Structure formats: C-alpha cells, structure tokens
Amino acid sequence: MMDLRFTSNFIENENLLMPVIVRILQGSGGELTRQELESQIANENDEWNQYVSHFNKSAKTGRAWRPFDFTINYTLKHLKLAGYVDFKRMAPIKLTAKGIGADASRLTGEEVRAVSEPIWTEEAKQKRAAKNDNGGQEVSREEALSVESQDLLDDKWRSELKQKLVEMDPYKFEIFCRGLLKKMGISIDKEKGIQKSNDGGIDGYGYSLSANYRTERVALQCKRFREGQVGSKSIDEFKGAIIRHSAEYGIFITTSTFTKSAVEAAKAGRFPITLIDGNKLIDLIEKHEYKVRKVTYCIPDDDIWEV
C-alpha cells in the first residue's frame, strides 16, 4: 500500500509519482499530453485514482482545490530538470533519451531530486536576484517552488473549469451534460430522464446517428462528484437502466474518475458504456466550444526570453 498524503506536504507523493510517470510514458511510445498522462495515472490503481479525483476545501476562501494538480506539476518539473522528460508549455510531455533508458522499477524520487533540486534552487535564486528581491540570498525549497508555481499551472483554465463543474448543482450539471451531448450531435428526448426525481436510473435519453446511418438509442447518466470515484456498482445499476429503457448503449459522465473495476464493468456484457471522466469532459467542452470561448494568445517558447 502507498502512503499518499492529501495535505499540503506533497514531497512524498511526488517521489512516488516520479517512477510511475516514467513507466507510463515508456509504455505509451514516449509521449503523452498532460490530460492523457493524468488519465493513465488515475487508471494505475485505486489509490492513485482516489488521489487524482480528491478535492480539498480552502479554509481561507472556501473554494475546492485538487492536491494532485500541484503534485503532478512539481513532479514533471523535477523530472524535466533531472533530464528524464522534456516539454514546453501547452505541449505534450516527451521522454528524453535518459528517460527512455531508465529502469522505472528502480527509479526513486531521491535519485531524481539529487539532480533537480540544486538546479531548481539556483534558477529561483537567479530570478530573485534579477528582480532585486532578497538580494540574491540563499532560498529555501519552499521559496524555490513558490517562484515557479504560477508558471507550472499551464492548464490553469482547465483547473478553473473543473472547479466550476464540481461546484455546480447536481441537477444543473445534468442539464449541462444534456446540452453538451446535443452539441455533439445526439438528439435528446424531451420526456425521458428530465425530471429531478430521476427517471428509472437515467439522467437523459437520446438518439444518435451512426456512420452507416443507423439510429441508435442512448441512455445518459451524470454524476457530479465533489470527491470520490465512480465505482462498479454505479455502472451495474446504469446497465440495468439501459436494459429497462431499451437503449443500445450508454454514456456515463462524471466530474471525477472511474475505478479500475468500474472501467472493466463498463466493457463487459451486451450493453457497452462510454465513460467520460472529468478530463475527457473538459476536452469535449473545449472541442465543441460549449459554454466556453477560445482566446488566442502567444506564449514565449524559448529560454532566450528568460531574464
């Protein structure tokens, strides 16, 4: 069993995550987007799944925040400084030659930090000196991390959107999901699965047109989770509702993630279920520009711009 911490002390979690990321990238051709990497970490086991989907509540602001966002950002930064991965802002994470040749089963966080932390601390020291802040004095690890923390949140808009979804009223979330599916080309039935009281275990019902022009009936289930994961019991219950409503397949949407047993249950039997977790949901919102708008801007992409 791992000892993942859900508090503000993430060093142990980062150390545990480092070899996991290297191994996942090695098994995925050496390159993944940040969202793809996160989904694979969540599918690693139930402990990681729970950590990825966990939210804490800020005592100061009352807003929900996800410890995993900080853990993965800092972990990737350490792996990059130590030479195992490379990435640019808003771009896929790639293994370097060092990362490809690494033995992930023996890689430790301490080994990575022995290389990365001196570099990170020196970078932070130079930035502070350039800004005449602290006179270039020695900086602690916490100060070094804080200097970089804002730069690490490349997907800040995704975190903000996920937070809004998590805080959304459950019934409003169902309406939101039906609207998204309509945007995706699914015709929503105005009678089934609309009532707040729940319509026999589904939150929506519609019709999709396949590539060969066959109309298929689809059942929709939406779960807005503040914390926790969707388990196999919820999938089994949804399958029963699919049968009762004579649907060909189902779509299960959640702001959280699915346990490994839930993923397996969704694949089993005659009635497949398409699983859409929090990351995939945001991908679809972005792709179909549903209730969001795209803003184009430039990002400096070269170290020459560093002060």
Order of alpha helices (4+ residues) and beta strands (2+ residues): alpha-beta-alpha-alpha-beta-beta-alpha-beta-beta-alpha-alpha-alpha-alpha-alpha-beta-beta-beta-alpha-beta-alpha-beta-alpha
